[in-house]
Amino acid sequence: GLVPCVKKRAGIDGTVGQKTVQVKASASKRGAAFRWVDENAEHLLVFCIDPNSNSATLIFNGPQSAVLKEPFPGQKSISKMALQAIDVGLKTDQRLPIVKAD
C-alpha cells in the first residue's frame, strides 16, 4: 500500500514500492488543483469525495505525467471529467494495484 512520506515534500505524499505518489481529493466537479513544483510525483491518485454518502471514488490512477505534461505558472485545476477521460485511456501496467482493506 501507500507509505506516507516521513519528511514533507512538495508534490509528493508518499511511495508505493519505489514510485513516488501524489494524492488529491475533491468534492467538486472542478476536479483537482495543482501547482507545478520542482519535483513532481511519478504517480497520481485522485479521489472524488461525496459528502452526502461519506464515500470517495478513485477517478484517476496513473502516471502524473499523463495529467501534468509541461510546467505552468500558478495553480491549475483539472476537471473531474478530464481526469476520467485520461484515466480511461491508461493501460493496466500504468496503474498502481488496488489494495482493499479487510
VEXZATI-303177 format. One line per 5 residues: for each residue x, y negated, z negated of N, C-alpha, C, CB. Coordinates in nm, 2 decimals. Glycine has a CB too. Example, Ala and Ser with C-alpha at 12.3 -4.5 7.8 and 13.67 -1.06 7.14 Angstrom:
# VEXZATI-303177
1.32:0.57:-0.78:1.23:0.45:-0.78:1.32:0.33:-0.78:1.13:0.45:-0.90 ~ 1.28:0.22:-0.71:1.37:0.11:-0.71:1.29:0.00:-0.79:1.41:0.06:-0.57 .
END
This chain:
# VEXZATI-303177
0.08:0.12:0.00:0.00:0.00:0.00:0.09:-0.13:0.00:-0.09:0.00:-0.12 ~ 0.02:-0.24:-0.01:0.08:-0.37:-0.02:0.15:-0.39:-0.15:-0.02:-0.48:0.01 ~ 0.28:-0.43:-0.14:0.35:-0.46:-0.26:0.37:-0.62:-0.26:0.49:-0.39:-0.27 ~ 0.31:-0.69:-0.36:0.33:-0.83:-0.37:0.47:-0.88:-0.38:0.24:-0.89:-0.48 ~ 0.50:-0.99:-0.33:0.64:-1.05:-0.34:0.66:-1.08:-0.49:0.66:-1.17:-0.25 .
0.78:-1.05:-0.54:0.82:-1.09:-0.67:0.85:-1.23:-0.68:0.94:-1.00:-0.72 ~ 0.93:-1.28:-0.57:0.96:-1.42:-0.56:0.88:-1.49:-0.46:1.12:-1.44:-0.53 ~ 0.82:-1.60:-0.49:0.73:-1.67:-0.39:0.81:-1.70:-0.26:0.68:-1.80:-0.45 ~ 0.74:-1.67:-0.15:0.80:-1.70:-0.02:0.69:-1.76:0.07:0.86:-1.57:0.05 ~ 0.71:-1.88:0.12:0.60:-1.94:0.20:0.57:-1.86:0.32:0.65:-2.08:0.25 .
0.45:-1.82:0.34:0.40:-1.75:0.46:0.42:-1.60:0.45:0.48:-1.79:0.58 ~ 0.47:-1.55:0.33:0.48:-1.41:0.31:0.43:-1.37:0.17:0.63:-1.36:0.33 ~ 0.33:-1.28:0.17:0.26:-1.25:0.04:0.31:-1.12:-0.01:0.12:-1.24:0.06 ~ 0.37:-1.03:0.07:0.41:-0.90:0.02:0.48:-0.82:0.13:0.30:-0.83:-0.04 ~ 0.49:-0.69:0.10:0.55:-0.60:0.20:0.47:-0.47:0.20:0.70:-0.57:0.17 .
0.48:-0.40:0.32:0.43:-0.27:0.33:0.55:-0.19:0.39:0.29:-0.25:0.42 ~ 0.61:-0.11:0.32:0.73:-0.05:0.37:0.84:-0.16:0.39:0.71:0.03:0.50 ~ 0.89:-0.17:0.50:0.99:-0.27:0.53:0.93:-0.39:0.60:1.10:-0.21:0.62 ~ 0.80:-0.39:0.63:0.73:-0.50:0.70:0.69:-0.61:0.60:0.62:-0.45:0.78 ~ 0.71:-0.73:0.64:0.66:-0.84:0.56:0.51:-0.87:0.60:0.74:-0.97:0.58 .
0.43:-0.91:0.51:0.29:-0.92:0.53:0.24:-1.06:0.47:0.21:-0.81:0.47 ~ 0.15:-1.12:0.55:0.07:-1.24:0.50:-0.07:-1.19:0.49:0.10:-1.36:0.59 ~ -0.14:-1.23:0.38:-0.28:-1.20:0.36:-0.36:-1.33:0.36:-0.30:-1.12:0.23 ~ -0.46:-1.34:0.44:-0.55:-1.46:0.44:-0.69:-1.41:0.42:-0.54:-1.53:0.58 ~ -0.77:-1.50:0.36:-0.91:-1.47:0.33:-0.99:-1.59:0.35:-0.94:-1.41:0.19 .
-1.12:-1.58:0.41:-1.20:-1.69:0.43:-1.35:-1.65:0.42:-1.18:-1.75:0.58 ~ -1.43:-1.74:0.37:-1.57:-1.72:0.35:-1.65:-1.81:0.46:-1.62:-1.76:0.21 ~ -1.57:-1.86:0.55:-1.64:-1.95:0.65:-1.62:-1.89:0.79:-1.59:-2.09:0.64 ~ -1.70:-1.94:0.89:-1.68:-1.90:1.03:-1.56:-1.96:1.09:-1.80:-1.93:1.11 ~ -1.50:-2.06:1.02:-1.38:-2.13:1.07:-1.26:-2.04:1.07:-1.35:-2.26:0.99 .
-1.27:-1.93:1.00:-1.16:-1.83:1.00:-1.06:-1.87:0.90:-1.11:-1.82:1.14 ~ -0.93:-1.85:0.94:-0.82:-1.87:0.85:-0.74:-1.99:0.90:-0.73:-1.74:0.85 ~ -0.68:-2.06:0.80:-0.60:-2.17:0.82:-0.45:-2.13:0.81:-0.63:-2.29:0.73 ~ -0.37:-2.19:0.90:-0.23:-2.15:0.90:-0.14:-2.28:0.90:-0.19:-2.06:1.01 ~ -0.02:-2.27:0.85:0.08:-2.37:0.87:0.20:-2.29:0.93:0.12:-2.45:0.74 .
0.27:-2.36:1.02:0.39:-2.29:1.07:0.50:-2.31:0.97:0.44:-2.35:1.21 ~ 0.57:-2.20:0.93:0.68:-2.21:0.83:0.80:-2.15:0.90:0.64:-2.13:0.70 ~ 0.91:-2.17:0.83:1.04:-2.12:0.88:1.05:-1.97:0.90:1.16:-2.16:0.79 ~ 0.99:-1.90:0.81:0.99:-1.75:0.81:0.84:-1.70:0.81:1.07:-1.69:0.70 ~ 0.80:-1.66:0.93:0.66:-1.60:0.93:0.66:-1.45:0.91:0.60:-1.63:1.07 .
0.56:-1.40:0.85:0.55:-1.26:0.82:0.54:-1.18:0.95:0.42:-1.23:0.74 ~ 0.58:-1.05:0.95:0.57:-0.97:1.06:0.43:-0.92:1.09:0.66:-0.84:1.05 ~ 0.35:-0.91:0.98:0.22:-0.86:0.99:0.12:-0.95:0.92:0.21:-0.71:0.93 ~ 0.00:-0.95:0.97:-0.11:-1.03:0.92:-0.23:-0.95:0.89:-0.14:-1.15:1.01 ~ -0.29:-0.97:0.77:-0.42:-0.92:0.73:-0.51:-1.03:0.70:-0.41:-0.82:0.61 .
-0.63:-1.04:0.77:-0.73:-1.14:0.74:-0.86:-1.08:0.70:-0.75:-1.23:0.87 ~ -0.91:-1.12:0.59:-1.04:-1.07:0.54:-1.14:-1.18:0.54:-1.02:-1.03:0.39 ~ -1.27:-1.14:0.57:-1.38:-1.23:0.57:-1.46:-1.20:0.45:-1.47:-1.22:0.70 ~ -1.48:-1.30:0.36:-1.55:-1.27:0.23:-1.69:-1.31:0.25:-1.48:-1.36:0.12 ~ -1.78:-1.22:0.20:-1.92:-1.25:0.19:-1.96:-1.27:0.04:-2.01:-1.13:0.26 .
-1.97:-1.40:0.00:-2.00:-1.42:-0.14:-2.14:-1.37:-0.18:-1.99:-1.57:-0.17 ~ -2.23:-1.36:-0.09:-2.37:-1.31:-0.12:-2.37:-1.16:-0.16:-2.46:-1.33:0.00 ~ -2.28:-1.08:-0.10:-2.28:-0.94:-0.13:-2.15:-0.90:-0.21:-2.28:-0.86:0.00 ~ -2.07:-1.00:-0.25:-1.95:-0.98:-0.32:-1.86:-0.87:-0.25:-1.98:-0.93:-0.47 ~ -1.85:-0.89:-0.12:-1.77:-0.79:-0.05:-1.67:-0.87:0.05:-1.86:-0.69:0.03 .
-1.58:-0.80:0.10:-1.49:-0.85:0.20:-1.47:-0.75:0.31:-1.35:-0.89:0.14 ~ -1.46:-0.80:0.44:-1.44:-0.71:0.55:-1.30:-0.75:0.62:-1.55:-0.73:0.66 ~ -1.22:-0.65:0.65:-1.10:-0.68:0.72:-1.13:-0.71:0.87:-1.00:-0.55:0.71 ~ -1.09:-0.83:0.91:-1.13:-0.87:1.05:-1.00:-0.88:1.14:-1.19:-1.01:1.05 ~ -0.88:-0.88:1.08:-0.76:-0.87:1.16:-0.66:-0.79:1.09:-0.71:-1.01:1.19 .
-0.59:-0.70:1.16:-0.49:-0.61:1.10:-0.39:-0.59:1.22:-0.54:-0.48:1.04 ~ -0.29:-0.68:1.22:-0.19:-0.66:1.33:-0.07:-0.76:1.32:-0.26:-0.69:1.46 ~ 0.01:-0.76:1.42:0.13:-0.85:1.41:0.09:-0.99:1.41:0.22:-0.82:1.54 ~ 0.15:-1.07:1.32:0.12:-1.21:1.31:0.15:-1.28:1.44:0.19:-1.27:1.19 ~ 0.25:-1.23:1.51:0.29:-1.30:1.64:0.18:-1.29:1.74:0.42:-1.23:1.69 .
0.08:-1.20:1.73:-0.03:-1.20:1.82:-0.12:-1.31:1.80:-0.10:-1.06:1.80 ~ -0.12:-1.37:1.68:-0.20:-1.48:1.64:-0.13:-1.62:1.65:-0.26:-1.46:1.50 ~ -0.01:-1.62:1.59:0.07:-1.74:1.59:0.19:-1.72:1.69:0.13:-1.77:1.45 ~ 0.17:-1.77:1.81:0.26:-1.74:1.92:0.37:-1.84:1.93:0.19:-1.74:2.05 ~ 0.35:-1.97:1.89:0.45:-2.07:1.90:0.43:-2.17:1.79:0.45:-2.14:2.04 .
0.54:-2.24:1.75:0.53:-2.34:1.65:0.43:-2.45:1.68:0.67:-2.41:1.63 ~ 0.37:-2.51:1.57:0.27:-2.61:1.58:0.28:-2.70:1.46:0.12:-2.56:1.60 ~ 0.24:-2.83:1.48:0.25:-2.92:1.37:0.13:-2.91:1.27:0.27:-3.07:1.42 ~ 0.15:-2.94:1.15:0.04:-2.95:1.05:-0.02:-2.81:1.03:-0.06:-3.04:1.10 ~ -0.16:-2.82:1.02:-0.24:-2.70:0.99:-0.32:-2.66:1.11:-0.32:-2.72:0.87 .
-0.34:-2.54:1.13:-0.42:-2.49:1.25:-0.52:-2.38:1.19:-0.33:-2.43:1.36 ~ -0.64:-2.39:1.23:-0.74:-2.29:1.20:-0.77:-2.20:1.32:-0.88:-2.35:1.15 ~ -0.78:-2.07:1.29:-0.81:-1.98:1.40:-0.94:-1.91:1.36:-0.70:-1.87:1.42 ~ -1.04:-1.92:1.44:-1.18:-1.88:1.41:-1.19:-1.73:1.39:-1.28:-1.92:1.52 ~ -1.29:-1.69:1.31:-1.32:-1.55:1.29:-1.34:-1.48:1.42:-1.45:-1.53:1.20 .
-1.41:-1.54:1.52:-1.44:-1.48:1.65:-1.31:-1.46:1.72:-1.53:-1.57:1.73 ~ -1.22:-1.56:1.72:-1.09:-1.55:1.79:-1.00:-1.44:1.73:-1.01:-1.68:1.79 ~ -1.00:-1.43:1.60:-0.92:-1.33:1.53:-0.97:-1.19:1.56:-0.93:-1.35:1.38 ~ -1.11:-1.17:1.57:-1.17:-1.04:1.60:-1.14:-1.00:1.75:-1.32:-1.04:1.58 ~ -1.14:-1.10:1.84:-1.11:-1.08:1.98:-0.97:-1.03:2.00:-1.14:-1.20:2.06 .
-0.87:-1.09:1.92:-0.73:-1.04:1.93:-0.72:-0.90:1.87:-0.64:-1.14:1.86 ~ -0.78:-0.88:1.76:-0.78:-0.75:1.69:-0.83:-0.64:1.77:-0.86:-0.76:1.56 ~ -0.93:-0.66:1.85:-0.99:-0.55:1.93:-0.89:-0.50:2.04:-1.11:-0.60:2.01 ~ -0.80:-0.59:2.08:-0.70:-0.55:2.18:-0.57:-0.49:2.13:-0.66:-0.68:2.26 ~ -0.56:-0.47:2.00:-0.44:-0.41:1.94:-0.45:-0.26:1.95:-0.43:-0.46:1.80 .
-0.33:-0.20:1.96:-0.32:-0.06:1.96:-0.30:-0.01:1.81:-0.19:-0.01:2.04 ~ -0.33:0.12:1.79:-0.32:0.18:1.66:-0.19:0.16:1.60:-0.36:0.32:1.66 ~ -0.08:0.17:1.67:0.05:0.16:1.62:0.09:0.02:1.58:0.16:0.22:1.71 ~ 0.01:-0.08:1.62:0.03:-0.22:1.58:-0.03:-0.26:1.45:-0.02:-0.31:1.69 ~ -0.11:-0.16:1.39:-0.18:-0.19:1.27:-0.12:-0.12:1.15:-0.33:-0.14:1.28 .
-0.14:-0.18:1.03:-0.10:-0.11:0.91:-0.20:-0.01:0.88:-0.08:-0.22:0.79 ~ -0.16:0.10:0.82:-0.26:0.21:0.79:-0.35:0.16:0.67:-0.19:0.34:0.75 ~ -0.48:0.19:0.68:-0.57:0.15:0.57:-0.56:0.25:0.46:-0.72:0.15:0.63 ~ -0.54:0.20:0.34:-0.53:0.28:0.22:-0.66:0.26:0.14:-0.40:0.25:0.14 ~ -0.74:0.36:0.12:-0.86:0.35:0.04:-0.84:0.38:-0.10:-0.98:0.44:0.10 .
-0.90:0.29:-0.19:-0.88:0.31:-0.33:-0.98:0.42:-0.38:-0.91:0.18:-0.41 ~ -0.94:0.50:-0.48:-1.03:0.60:-0.53:-1.13:0.54:-0.62:-0.95:0.71:-0.60 .
END
